[in-house]
Amino acid sequence: MLNIKVVSWSLGLFTAISFVLCVIYGLLVPPSLHMAPFLEMVLPAFKWLTFWGFCLGLVESFLYGAYVGLVFVPIHNFLARRCGGTGMRA
């Protein structure tokens, strides 16, 4: 059985770190290779290269990851019980 708190926090931090890496990548490469258009599409109200845009993108990224954990863990635990398997050990 998976622990919902551990998985949600892990996925939230993973997506937040991935967001920061995407921003750093965008600062290092030429504009034609930026992730800015993609980030602006998937993160509501995100604006590239502003302080508030960065903060909002970081929070939204974390929340997306946490949401995945909150939805995935109950489904996994239900199926692990239902199918008779022990599931993954946390």
N, CA, C and O atoms as a CHARMM CRD file, in Angstrom:
* protein
*
  360
    1    1 MET  N      0.82900  -1.17400   0.00000 PROA 1      0.00000
    2    1 MET  CA     0.00000   0.00000   0.00000 PROA 1      0.00000
    3    1 MET  C      0.87900   1.24500   0.00000 PROA 1      0.00000
    4    1 MET  O      1.86800   1.33200   0.72800 PROA 1      0.00000
    5    2 LEU  N      0.49900   2.18900  -0.82200 PROA 2      0.00000
    6    2 LEU  CA     1.25200   3.43000  -0.90100 PROA 2      0.00000
    7    2 LEU  C      0.72000   4.44300   0.10800 PROA 2      0.00000
    8    2 LEU  O     -0.47500   4.46900   0.40300 PROA 2      0.00000
    9    3 ASN  N      1.59900   5.25900   0.62500 PROA 3      0.00000
   10    3 ASN  CA     1.23500   6.32300   1.55200 PROA 3      0.00000
   11    3 ASN  C      0.91600   7.57800   0.73700 PROA 3      0.00000
   12    3 ASN  O      1.78500   8.10500   0.04300 PROA 3      0.00000
   13    4 ILE  N     -0.32000   8.05400   0.82000 PROA 4      0.00000
   14    4 ILE  CA    -0.76400   9.17100  -0.00800 PROA 4      0.00000
   15    4 ILE  C      0.02800  10.44700   0.26600 PROA 4      0.00000
   16    4 ILE  O      0.29500  11.22300  -0.65200 PROA 4      0.00000
   17    5 LYS  N      0.40100  10.66300   1.51800 PROA 5      0.00000
   18    5 LYS  CA     1.14500  11.87100   1.87800 PROA 5      0.00000
   19    5 LYS  C      2.54500  11.85600   1.26500 PROA 5      0.00000
   20    5 LYS  O      2.99900  12.85800   0.71200 PROA 5      0.00000
   21    6 VAL  N      3.21700  10.72600   1.36700 PROA 6      0.00000
   22    6 VAL  CA     4.57700  10.61000   0.83800 PROA 6      0.00000
   23    6 VAL  C      4.57100  10.74700  -0.68500 PROA 6      0.00000
   24    6 VAL  O      5.38100  11.48500  -1.24600 PROA 6      0.00000
   25    7 VAL  N      3.67600  10.05200  -1.33900 PROA 7      0.00000
   26    7 VAL  CA     3.63200  10.08800  -2.80500 PROA 7      0.00000
   27    7 VAL  C      3.23500  11.47300  -3.30700 PROA 7      0.00000
   28    7 VAL  O      3.83000  11.97100  -4.26200 PROA 7      0.00000
   29    8 SER  N      2.24600  12.10100  -2.68300 PROA 8      0.00000
   30    8 SER  CA     1.80200  13.42500  -3.12900 PROA 8      0.00000
   31    8 SER  C      2.90700  14.47200  -2.95600 PROA 8      0.00000
   32    8 SER  O      3.14900  15.27600  -3.85600 PROA 8      0.00000
   33    9 TRP  N      3.57100  14.46000  -1.80600 PROA 9      0.00000
   34    9 TRP  CA     4.66900  15.39400  -1.59300 PROA 9      0.00000
   35    9 TRP  C      5.82600  15.11200  -2.55700 PROA 9      0.00000
   36    9 TRP  O      6.43700  16.04400  -3.07900 PROA 9      0.00000
   37   10 SER  N      6.12400  13.84200  -2.79200 PROA 10     0.00000
   38   10 SER  CA     7.21500  13.49200  -3.70400 PROA 10     0.00000
   39   10 SER  C      6.92800  13.97500  -5.11800 PROA 10     0.00000
   40   10 SER  O      7.80100  14.55300  -5.76600 PROA 10     0.00000
   41   11 LEU  N      5.72500  13.74700  -5.59300 PROA 11     0.00000
   42   11 LEU  CA     5.36600  14.18500  -6.94100 PROA 11     0.00000
   43   11 LEU  C      5.28100  15.70300  -7.02900 PROA 11     0.00000
   44   11 LEU  O      5.66600  16.28300  -8.04400 PROA 11     0.00000
   45   12 GLY  N      4.78600  16.35100  -5.98500 PROA 12     0.00000
   46   12 GLY  CA     4.74400  17.81000  -5.96900 PROA 12     0.00000
   47   12 GLY  C      6.13000  18.41300  -6.05800 PROA 12     0.00000
   48   12 GLY  O      6.35900  19.33900  -6.83600 PROA 12     0.00000
   49   13 LEU  N      7.05600  17.89600  -5.26700 PROA 13     0.00000
   50   13 LEU  CA     8.43100  18.39100  -5.30700 PROA 13     0.00000
   51   13 LEU  C      9.10800  18.06600  -6.63600 PROA 13     0.00000
   52   13 LEU  O      9.87600  18.87300  -7.16000 PROA 13     0.00000
   53   14 PHE  N      8.82300  16.89000  -7.17400 PROA 14     0.00000
   54   14 PHE  CA     9.38900  16.51600  -8.47100 PROA 14     0.00000
   55   14 PHE  C      8.95300  17.48700  -9.56200 PROA 14     0.00000
   56   14 PHE  O      9.77800  17.93300 -10.35900 PROA 14     0.00000
   57   15 THR  N      7.66000  17.81800  -9.60500 PROA 15     0.00000
   58   15 THR  CA     7.19000  18.72600 -10.65500 PROA 15     0.00000
   59   15 THR  C      7.67500  20.15300 -10.40700 PROA 15     0.00000
   60   15 THR  O      7.93300  20.87800 -11.36800 PROA 15     0.00000
   61   16 ALA  N      7.80800  20.57700  -9.15500 PROA 16     0.00000
   62   16 ALA  CA     8.33900  21.90900  -8.86200 PROA 16     0.00000
   63   16 ALA  C      9.80700  22.01500  -9.29800 PROA 16     0.00000
   64   16 ALA  O     10.21000  23.01300  -9.89600 PROA 16     0.00000
   65   17 ILE  N     10.59800  20.98800  -8.99700 PROA 17     0.00000
   66   17 ILE  CA    12.00000  20.97500  -9.41400 PROA 17     0.00000
   67   17 ILE  C     12.09300  20.94200 -10.93200 PROA 17     0.00000
   68   17 ILE  O     12.95100  21.61100 -11.51000 PROA 17     0.00000
   69   18 SER  N     11.23200  20.18200 -11.58300 PROA 18     0.00000
   70   18 SER  CA    11.22200  20.13000 -13.04900 PROA 18     0.00000
   71   18 SER  C     10.90500  21.50100 -13.63900 PROA 18     0.00000
   72   18 SER  O     11.49000  21.89400 -14.64800 PROA 18     0.00000
   73   19 PHE  N      9.97800  22.23100 -13.01200 PROA 19     0.00000
   74   19 PHE  CA     9.64800  23.58400 -13.46800 PROA 19     0.00000
   75   19 PHE  C     10.87300  24.49200 -13.37600 PROA 19     0.00000
   76   19 PHE  O     11.18000  25.22100 -14.32000 PROA 19     0.00000
   77   20 VAL  N     11.57000  24.44900 -12.24500 PROA 20     0.00000
   78   20 VAL  CA    12.76200  25.28700 -12.07400 PROA 20     0.00000
   79   20 VAL  C     13.81100  24.92800 -13.12500 PROA 20     0.00000
   80   20 VAL  O     14.44800  25.82000 -13.68600 PROA 20     0.00000
   81   21 LEU  N     13.99800  23.65400 -13.39600 PROA 21     0.00000
   82   21 LEU  CA    14.96000  23.23500 -14.41800 PROA 21     0.00000
   83   21 LEU  C     14.55000  23.72100 -15.80000 PROA 21     0.00000
   84   21 LEU  O     15.40800  24.09400 -16.60000 PROA 21     0.00000
   85   22 CYS  N     13.25100  23.72300 -16.09700 PROA 22     0.00000
   86   22 CYS  CA    12.76400  24.23800 -17.38700 PROA 22     0.00000
   87   22 CYS  C     13.04400  25.73500 -17.51600 PROA 22     0.00000
   88   22 CYS  O     13.41600  26.20700 -18.59000 PROA 22     0.00000
   89   23 VAL  N     12.86700  26.47800 -16.42800 PROA 23     0.00000
   90   23 VAL  CA    13.14200  27.91900 -16.46100 PROA 23     0.00000
   91   23 VAL  C     14.63800  28.16500 -16.64900 PROA 23     0.00000
   92   23 VAL  O     15.03300  29.01800 -17.44500 PROA 23     0.00000
   93   24 ILE  N     15.46300  27.42700 -15.92500 PROA 24     0.00000
   94   24 ILE  CA    16.91500  27.57100 -16.08800 PROA 24     0.00000
   95   24 ILE  C     17.31800  27.22700 -17.51700 PROA 24     0.00000
   96   24 ILE  O     18.13000  27.92800 -18.12100 PROA 24     0.00000
   97   25 TYR  N     16.76200  26.16700 -18.04700 PROA 25     0.00000
   98   25 TYR  CA    17.02800  25.77500 -19.43400 PROA 25     0.00000
   99   25 TYR  C     16.66800  26.91500 -20.38300 PROA 25     0.00000
  100   25 TYR  O     17.42100  27.23200 -21.30400 PROA 25     0.00000
  101   26 GLY  N     15.49800  27.52900 -20.14300 PROA 26     0.00000
  102   26 GLY  CA    15.05000  28.63300 -20.99500 PROA 26     0.00000
  103   26 GLY  C     15.96500  29.84100 -20.92600 PROA 26     0.00000
  104   26 GLY  O     16.05900  30.60100 -21.88900 PROA 26     0.00000
  105   27 LEU  N     16.63900  30.02700 -19.80000 PROA 27     0.00000
  106   27 LEU  CA    17.56600  31.14700 -19.66400 PROA 27     0.00000
  107   27 LEU  C     18.90800  30.87800 -20.33500 PROA 27     0.00000
  108   27 LEU  O     19.63700  31.81200 -20.67000 PROA 27     0.00000
  109   28 LEU  N     19.23600  29.59700 -20.53300 PROA 28     0.00000
  110   28 LEU  CA    20.54200  29.23600 -21.07000 PROA 28     0.00000
  111   28 LEU  C     20.57000  29.02200 -22.58300 PROA 28     0.00000
  112   28 LEU  O     21.62500  29.14600 -23.20500 PROA 28     0.00000
  113   29 VAL  N     19.43700  28.70700 -23.17100 PROA 29     0.00000
  114   29 VAL  CA    19.41500  28.36400 -24.59800 PROA 29     0.00000
  115   29 VAL  C     18.82900  29.51000 -25.42000 PROA 29     0.00000
  116   29 VAL  O     18.20400  30.41500 -24.86700 PROA 29     0.00000
  117   30 PRO  N     19.03000  29.47500 -26.73500 PROA 30     0.00000
  118   30 PRO  CA    18.45100  30.50600 -27.59400 PROA 30     0.00000
  119   30 PRO  C     16.91600  30.50100 -27.52600 PROA 30     0.00000
  120   30 PRO  O     16.31500  29.46700 -27.23500 PROA 30     0.00000
  121   31 PRO  N     16.28400  31.64600 -27.79100 PROA 31     0.00000
  122   31 PRO  CA    14.82000  31.74700 -27.70000 PROA 31     0.00000
  123   31 PRO  C     14.05500  30.72500 -28.54300 PROA 31     0.00000
  124   31 PRO  O     12.93300  30.35700 -28.19300 PROA 31     0.00000
  125   32 SER  N     14.63700  30.26900 -29.63200 PROA 32     0.00000
  126   32 SER  CA    13.93900  29.29200 -30.47900 PROA 32     0.00000
  127   32 SER  C     13.76500  27.94100 -29.78300 PROA 32     0.00000
  128   32 SER  O     12.92900  27.13900 -30.20000 PROA 32     0.00000
  129   33 LEU  N     14.53600  27.68200 -28.73700 PROA 33     0.00000
  130   33 LEU  CA    14.46300  26.41600 -28.01300 PROA 33     0.00000
  131   33 LEU  C     13.79900  26.54600 -26.65100 PROA 33     0.00000
  132   33 LEU  O     13.80800  25.59200 -25.87400 PROA 33     0.00000
  133   34 HSD  N     13.22700  27.69900 -26.34500 PROA 34     0.00000
  134   34 HSD  CA    12.61500  27.93200 -25.03200 PROA 34     0.00000
  135   34 HSD  C     11.42600  27.02500 -24.76200 PROA 34     0.00000
  136   34 HSD  O     10.75400  26.54700 -25.67600 PROA 34     0.00000
  137   35 MET  N     11.19200  26.80500 -23.47400 PROA 35     0.00000
  138   35 MET  CA    10.00600  26.08500 -23.02100 PROA 35     0.00000
  139   35 MET  C      8.87800  27.06300 -22.69400 PROA 35     0.00000
  140   35 MET  O      7.79000  26.63500 -22.31000 PROA 35     0.00000
  141   36 ALA  N      9.11700  28.36600 -22.83800 PROA 36     0.00000
  142   36 ALA  CA     8.15100  29.38900 -22.44000 PROA 36     0.00000
  143   36 ALA  C      6.76900  29.19200 -23.06300 PROA 36     0.00000
  144   36 ALA  O      5.77700  29.24600 -22.33600 PROA 36     0.00000
  145   37 PRO  N      6.65700  28.96600 -24.36700 PROA 37     0.00000
  146   37 PRO  CA     5.30900  28.78300 -24.93500 PROA 37     0.00000
  147   37 PRO  C      4.57000  27.58400 -24.32500 PROA 37     0.00000
  148   37 PRO  O      3.36700  27.65500 -24.07600 PROA 37     0.00000
  149   38 PHE  N      5.28800  26.49600 -24.08800 PROA 38     0.00000
  150   38 PHE  CA     4.65700  25.32200 -23.48600 PROA 38     0.00000
  151   38 PHE  C      4.21300  25.61900 -22.06500 PROA 38     0.00000
  152   38 PHE  O      3.08700  25.29700 -21.68600 PROA 38     0.00000
  153   39 LEU  N      5.09100  26.23300 -21.27100 PROA 39     0.00000
  154   39 LEU  CA     4.75000  26.54900 -19.88800 PROA 39     0.00000
  155   39 LEU  C      3.55900  27.50200 -19.82000 PROA 39     0.00000
  156   39 LEU  O      2.70000  27.35800 -18.95000 PROA 39     0.00000
  157   40 GLU  N      3.50000  28.47000 -20.72700 PROA 40     0.00000
  158   40 GLU  CA     2.37900  29.40600 -20.73400 PROA 40     0.00000
  159   40 GLU  C      1.07200  28.72000 -21.13400 PROA 40     0.00000
  160   40 GLU  O     -0.00600  29.17100 -20.74600 PROA 40     0.00000
  161   41 MET  N      1.15800  27.63900 -21.90400 PROA 41     0.00000
  162   41 MET  CA    -0.05100  26.89600 -22.28200 PROA 41     0.00000
  163   41 MET  C     -0.57500  26.03600 -21.13900 PROA 41     0.00000
  164   41 MET  O     -1.78600  25.96600 -20.92700 PROA 41     0.00000
  165   42 VAL  N      0.31100  25.38700 -20.40600 PROA 42     0.00000
  166   42 VAL  CA    -0.13400  24.41900 -19.39200 PROA 42     0.00000
  167   42 VAL  C     -0.29500  24.99900 -17.99000 PROA 42     0.00000
  168   42 VAL  O     -0.93900  24.38300 -17.14000 PROA 42     0.00000
  169   43 LEU  N      0.27300  26.15800 -17.73800 PROA 43     0.00000
  170   43 LEU  CA     0.16900  26.78800 -16.41400 PROA 43     0.00000
  171   43 LEU  C     -0.67500  28.05600 -16.52600 PROA 43     0.00000
  172   43 LEU  O     -0.20900  29.05500 -17.07300 PROA 43     0.00000
  173   44 PRO  N     -1.90200  28.03100 -16.02000 PROA 44     0.00000
  174   44 PRO  CA    -2.78800  29.19900 -16.12600 PROA 44     0.00000
  175   44 PRO  C     -2.17100  30.45200 -15.51300 PROA 44     0.00000
  176   44 PRO  O     -1.62900  30.40500 -14.40900 PROA 44     0.00000
  177   45 ALA  N     -2.25300  31.56300 -16.22300 PROA 45     0.00000
  178   45 ALA  CA    -1.78700  32.89200 -15.79600 PROA 45     0.00000
  179   45 ALA  C     -0.26800  32.99300 -15.67800 PROA 45     0.00000
  180   45 ALA  O      0.23100  34.00500 -15.18500 PROA 45     0.00000
  181   46 PHE  N      0.47600  31.99400 -16.10700 PROA 46     0.00000
  182   46 PHE  CA     1.93600  32.04200 -16.05900 PROA 46     0.00000
  183   46 PHE  C      2.44500  32.98000 -17.15000 PROA 46     0.00000
  184   46 PHE  O      2.02900  32.88600 -18.30500 PROA 46     0.00000
  185   47 LYS  N      3.34700  33.88300 -16.77200 PROA 47     0.00000
  186   47 LYS  CA     4.01300  34.78100 -17.72200 PROA 47     0.00000
  187   47 LYS  C      5.51000  34.55800 -17.61600 PROA 47     0.00000
  188   47 LYS  O      6.06900  34.54100 -16.51900 PROA 47     0.00000
  189   48 TRP  N      6.15300  34.38700 -18.75600 PROA 48     0.00000
  190   48 TRP  CA     7.57000  34.07700 -18.80100 PROA 48     0.00000
  191   48 TRP  C      8.40600  35.23600 -18.27400 PROA 48     0.00000
  192   48 TRP  O      8.17400  36.39700 -18.61300 PROA 48     0.00000
  193   49 LEU  N      9.35300  34.90600 -17.46500 PROA 49     0.00000
  194   49 LEU  CA    10.40600  35.78200 -16.98700 PROA 49     0.00000
  195   49 LEU  C      9.92900  36.99000 -16.17700 PROA 49     0.00000
  196   49 LEU  O     10.47900  38.08500 -16.29600 PROA 49     0.00000
  197   50 THR  N      8.91700  36.78100 -15.36500 PROA 50     0.00000
  198   50 THR  CA     8.54800  37.77600 -14.35900 PROA 50     0.00000
  199   50 THR  C      8.62500  37.09500 -12.99800 PROA 50     0.00000
  200   50 THR  O      8.47300  35.87800 -12.90000 PROA 50     0.00000
  201   51 PHE  N      8.85900  37.87100 -11.96200 PROA 51     0.00000
  202   51 PHE  CA     8.97300  37.29600 -10.62500 PROA 51     0.00000
  203   51 PHE  C      7.68200  36.59900 -10.22500 PROA 51     0.00000
  204   51 PHE  O      7.70400  35.46200  -9.75300 PROA 51     0.00000
  205   52 TRP  N      6.54400  37.28900 -10.41600 PROA 52     0.00000
  206   52 TRP  CA     5.25300  36.70400 -10.02800 PROA 52     0.00000
  207   52 TRP  C      4.89300  35.53200 -10.92600 PROA 52     0.00000
  208   52 TRP  O      4.26500  34.57500 -10.47400 PROA 52     0.00000
  209   53 GLY  N      5.28200  35.59700 -12.18700 PROA 53     0.00000
  210   53 GLY  CA     5.05300  34.47000 -13.08500 PROA 53     0.00000
  211   53 GLY  C      5.81800  33.23700 -12.63900 PROA 53     0.00000
  212   53 GLY  O      5.29700  32.12300 -12.67700 PROA 53     0.00000
  213   54 PHE  N      7.06900  33.44800 -12.21100 PROA 54     0.00000
  214   54 PHE  CA     7.87700  32.33100 -11.71900 PROA 54     0.00000
  215   54 PHE  C      7.26100  31.72800 -10.46100 PROA 54     0.00000
  216   54 PHE  O      7.13300  30.50900 -10.34100 PROA 54     0.00000
  217   55 CYS  N      6.87800  32.60700  -9.51800 PROA 55     0.00000
  218   55 CYS  CA     6.28600  32.11600  -8.25400 PROA 55     0.00000
  219   55 CYS  C      4.99400  31.34800  -8.52300 PROA 55     0.00000
  220   55 CYS  O      4.77300  30.27200  -7.96800 PROA 55     0.00000
  221   56 LEU  N      4.15000  31.91000  -9.37600 PROA 56     0.00000
  222   56 LEU  CA     2.88600  31.24600  -9.71100 PROA 56     0.00000
  223   56 LEU  C      3.14600  29.91300 -10.41000 PROA 56     0.00000
  224   56 LEU  O      2.49700  28.91600 -10.09400 PROA 56     0.00000
  225   57 GLY  N      4.07700  29.88300 -11.34500 PROA 57     0.00000
  226   57 GLY  CA     4.40900  28.64400 -12.04700 PROA 57     0.00000
  227   57 GLY  C      4.94500  27.57700 -11.10700 PROA 57     0.00000
  228   57 GLY  O      4.63900  26.39500 -11.25700 PROA 57     0.00000
  229   58 LEU  N      5.74200  27.99900 -10.14300 PROA 58     0.00000
  230   58 LEU  CA     6.28700  27.05300  -9.17200 PROA 58     0.00000
  231   58 LEU  C      5.17900  26.44500  -8.31900 PROA 58     0.00000
  232   58 LEU  O      5.14800  25.23300  -8.10100 PROA 58     0.00000
  233   59 VAL  N      4.26900  27.29100  -7.83700 PROA 59     0.00000
  234   59 VAL  CA     3.14900  26.80100  -7.02400 PROA 59     0.00000
  235   59 VAL  C      2.23400  25.90300  -7.85400 PROA 59     0.00000
  236   59 VAL  O      1.82900  24.83600  -7.39500 PROA 59     0.00000
  237   60 GLU  N      1.90900  26.33200  -9.07300 PROA 60     0.00000
  238   60 GLU  CA     1.02700  25.52200  -9.92700 PROA 60     0.00000
  239   60 GLU  C      1.66300  24.17800 -10.25200 PROA 60     0.00000
  240   60 GLU  O      0.98200  23.15300 -10.25500 PROA 60     0.00000
  241   61 SER  N      2.95400  24.17500 -10.52400 PROA 61     0.00000
  242   61 SER  CA     3.64700  22.91700 -10.82600 PROA 61     0.00000
  243   61 SER  C      3.58200  21.96300  -9.63500 PROA 61     0.00000
  244   61 SER  O      3.29800  20.77600  -9.79100 PROA 61     0.00000
  245   62 PHE  N      3.84900  22.49500  -8.45200 PROA 62     0.00000
  246   62 PHE  CA     3.76600  21.66600  -7.24500 PROA 62     0.00000
  247   62 PHE  C      2.35900  21.10400  -7.08300 PROA 62     0.00000
  248   62 PHE  O      2.19600  19.92000  -6.78800 PROA 62     0.00000
  249   63 LEU  N      1.34500  21.94100  -7.27000 PROA 63     0.00000
  250   63 LEU  CA    -0.03700  21.49300  -7.08900 PROA 63     0.00000
  251   63 LEU  C     -0.43800  20.44400  -8.12400 PROA 63     0.00000
  252   63 LEU  O     -1.18400  19.52000  -7.80300 PROA 63     0.00000
  253   64 TYR  N      0.04100  20.57100  -9.35200 PROA 64     0.00000
  254   64 TYR  CA    -0.23400  19.53900 -10.35400 PROA 64     0.00000
  255   64 TYR  C      0.32700  18.19300  -9.90800 PROA 64     0.00000
  256   64 TYR  O     -0.35600  17.17400 -10.00800 PROA 64     0.00000
  257   65 GLY  N      1.56100  18.18100  -9.41900 PROA 65     0.00000
  258   65 GLY  CA     2.17500  16.94100  -8.95300 PROA 65     0.00000
  259   65 GLY  C      1.44900  16.35600  -7.76300 PROA 65     0.00000
  260   65 GLY  O      1.21200  15.15000  -7.70200 PROA 65     0.00000
  261   66 ALA  N      1.09300  17.21800  -6.80800 PROA 66     0.00000
  262   66 ALA  CA     0.36500  16.74200  -5.62300 PROA 66     0.00000
  263   66 ALA  C     -0.99200  16.17200  -6.02000 PROA 66     0.00000
  264   66 ALA  O     -1.43300  15.16500  -5.46600 PROA 66     0.00000
  265   67 TYR  N     -1.64700  16.81400  -6.97500 PROA 67     0.00000
  266   67 TYR  CA    -2.93600  16.31800  -7.46800 PROA 67     0.00000
  267   67 TYR  C     -2.79200  14.91100  -8.04900 PROA 67     0.00000
  268   67 TYR  O     -3.62200  14.04100  -7.78700 PROA 67     0.00000
  269   68 VAL  N     -1.75800  14.69500  -8.82400 PROA 68     0.00000
  270   68 VAL  CA    -1.52800  13.35800  -9.39400 PROA 68     0.00000
  271   68 VAL  C     -1.37900  12.32600  -8.28500 PROA 68     0.00000
  272   68 VAL  O     -1.93500  11.23200  -8.37700 PROA 68     0.00000
  273   69 GLY  N     -0.63300  12.66500  -7.23500 PROA 69     0.00000
  274   69 GLY  CA    -0.46900  11.74900  -6.10800 PROA 69     0.00000
  275   69 GLY  C     -1.78500  11.48500  -5.39400 PROA 69     0.00000
  276   69 GLY  O     -2.07900  10.34900  -5.02200 PROA 69     0.00000
  277   70 LEU  N     -2.58500  12.54800  -5.19800 PROA 70     0.00000
  278   70 LEU  CA    -3.86900  12.39800  -4.51200 PROA 70     0.00000
  279   70 LEU  C     -4.85400  11.52800  -5.29400 PROA 70     0.00000
  280   70 LEU  O     -5.70500  10.86400  -4.70100 PROA 70     0.00000
  281   71 VAL  N     -4.73800  11.53100  -6.60600 PROA 71     0.00000
  282   71 VAL  CA    -5.63200  10.70500  -7.42700 PROA 71     0.00000
  283   71 VAL  C     -5.05400   9.30100  -7.61800 PROA 71     0.00000
  284   71 VAL  O     -5.78900   8.31500  -7.56900 PROA 71     0.00000
  285   72 PHE  N     -3.74900   9.21100  -7.83200 PROA 72     0.00000
  286   72 PHE  CA    -3.12600   7.92800  -8.14600 PROA 72     0.00000
  287   72 PHE  C     -3.11800   6.95200  -6.97300 PROA 72     0.00000
  288   72 PHE  O     -3.44100   5.77700  -7.14600 PROA 72     0.00000
  289   73 VAL  N     -2.75400   7.42400  -5.78500 PROA 73     0.00000
  290   73 VAL  CA    -2.57900   6.52500  -4.63700 PROA 73     0.00000
  291   73 VAL  C     -3.85900   5.77900  -4.26800 PROA 73     0.00000
  292   73 VAL  O     -3.80000   4.56300  -4.08700 PROA 73     0.00000
  293   74 PRO  N     -5.01700   6.44200  -4.14400 PROA 74     0.00000
  294   74 PRO  CA    -6.22600   5.67400  -3.83000 PROA 74     0.00000
  295   74 PRO  C     -6.57500   4.64000  -4.90800 PROA 74     0.00000
  296   74 PRO  O     -7.03600   3.54100  -4.59800 PROA 74     0.00000
  297   75 ILE  N     -6.35000   5.00300  -6.16700 PROA 75     0.00000
  298   75 ILE  CA    -6.61000   4.04400  -7.24600 PROA 75     0.00000
  299   75 ILE  C     -5.66900   2.84900  -7.12200 PROA 75     0.00000
  300   75 ILE  O     -6.10200   1.70100  -7.22200 PROA 75     0.00000
  301   76 HSD  N     -4.38300   3.11800  -6.90600 PROA 76     0.00000
  302   76 HSD  CA    -3.40700   2.03700  -6.76300 PROA 76     0.00000
  303   76 HSD  C     -3.75200   1.14400  -5.56800 PROA 76     0.00000
  304   76 HSD  O     -3.75900  -0.08100  -5.68600 PROA 76     0.00000
  305   77 ASN  N     -4.03700   1.76100  -4.42600 PROA 77     0.00000
  306   77 ASN  CA    -4.32800   0.97400  -3.21900 PROA 77     0.00000
  307   77 ASN  C     -5.60900   0.15400  -3.38600 PROA 77     0.00000
  308   77 ASN  O     -5.67800  -0.98600  -2.92800 PROA 77     0.00000
  309   78 PHE  N     -6.62000   0.72600  -4.03700 PROA 78     0.00000
  310   78 PHE  CA    -7.85300  -0.00600  -4.28700 PROA 78     0.00000
  311   78 PHE  C     -7.58400  -1.22800  -5.16800 PROA 78     0.00000
  312   78 PHE  O     -8.03400  -2.33300  -4.86500 PROA 78     0.00000
  313   79 LEU  N     -6.85300  -1.01800  -6.25300 PROA 79     0.00000
  314   79 LEU  CA    -6.57200  -2.13100  -7.15700 PROA 79     0.00000
  315   79 LEU  C     -5.65800  -3.17000  -6.51000 PROA 79     0.00000
  316   79 LEU  O     -5.79500  -4.36500  -6.77300 PROA 79     0.00000
  317   80 ALA  N     -4.72900  -2.72400  -5.67000 PROA 80     0.00000
  318   80 ALA  CA    -3.84500  -3.68200  -4.98000 PROA 80     0.00000
  319   80 ALA  C     -4.66100  -4.57700  -4.05100 PROA 80     0.00000
  320   80 ALA  O     -4.41200  -5.78000  -3.97000 PROA 80     0.00000
  321   81 ARG  N     -5.63900  -3.99100  -3.34800 PROA 81     0.00000
  322   81 ARG  CA    -6.50200  -4.80100  -2.46800 PROA 81     0.00000
  323   81 ARG  C     -7.41700  -5.69700  -3.29900 PROA 81     0.00000
  324   81 ARG  O     -7.57800  -6.88000  -3.00000 PROA 81     0.00000
  325   82 ARG  N     -8.00500  -5.13400  -4.32600 PROA 82     0.00000
  326   82 ARG  CA    -8.98800  -5.83300  -5.14200 PROA 82     0.00000
  327   82 ARG  C     -8.37700  -7.02800  -5.88300 PROA 82     0.00000
  328   82 ARG  O     -8.99900  -8.08300  -6.00900 PROA 82     0.00000
  329   83 CYS  N     -7.16300  -6.83900  -6.36100 PROA 83     0.00000
  330   83 CYS  CA    -6.50300  -7.89600  -7.14000 PROA 83     0.00000
  331   83 CYS  C     -5.74000  -8.87700  -6.25300 PROA 83     0.00000
  332   83 CYS  O     -5.17400  -9.85200  -6.74600 PROA 83     0.00000
  333   84 GLY  N     -5.72500  -8.62600  -4.97100 PROA 84     0.00000
  334   84 GLY  CA    -5.09300  -9.56300  -4.04900 PROA 84     0.00000
  335   84 GLY  C     -3.59700  -9.42500  -3.94600 PROA 84     0.00000
  336   84 GLY  O     -2.95200 -10.19600  -3.23500 PROA 84     0.00000
  337   85 GLY  N     -3.01900  -8.44100  -4.65500 PROA 85     0.00000
  338   85 GLY  CA    -1.57000  -8.23700  -4.56600 PROA 85     0.00000
  339   85 GLY  C     -1.22400  -7.42800  -3.35200 PROA 85     0.00000
  340   85 GLY  O     -2.08200  -6.75600  -2.78000 PROA 85     0.00000
  341   86 THR  N      0.02100  -7.48300  -2.95400 PROA 86     0.00000
  342   86 THR  CA     0.45700  -6.70500  -1.79700 PROA 86     0.00000
  343   86 THR  C      0.78200  -5.28000  -2.20400 PROA 86     0.00000
  344   86 THR  O      0.91400  -4.41600  -1.33700 PROA 86     0.00000
  345   87 GLY  N      0.91600  -5.00400  -3.50500 PROA 87     0.00000
  346   87 GLY  CA     1.21800  -3.65900  -3.95700 PROA 87     0.00000
  347   87 GLY  C      2.67900  -3.34400  -3.70100 PROA 87     0.00000
  348   87 GLY  O      3.45400  -4.19600  -3.26600 PROA 87     0.00000
  349   88 MET  N      3.03000  -2.10500  -3.98000 PROA 88     0.00000
  350   88 MET  CA     4.39200  -1.64300  -3.75300 PROA 88     0.00000
  351   88 MET  C      4.57100  -1.28000  -2.29100 PROA 88     0.00000
  352   88 MET  O      3.65000  -0.76600  -1.65600 PROA 88     0.00000
  353   89 ARG  N      5.71800  -1.53800  -1.77100 PROA 89     0.00000
  354   89 ARG  CA     5.99700  -1.19900  -0.37000 PROA 89     0.00000
  355   89 ARG  C      6.60600   0.19700  -0.31500 PROA 89     0.00000
  356   89 ARG  O      7.52800   0.51200  -1.06800 PROA 89     0.00000
  357   90 ALA  N      6.08600   1.02400   0.57500 PROA 90     0.00000
  358   90 ALA  CA     6.62200   2.39900   0.71200 PROA 90     0.00000
  359   90 ALA  C      7.63100   2.45900   1.81500 PROA 90     0.00000
  360   90 ALA  O      8.19100   3.52200   2.08200 PROA 90     0.00000
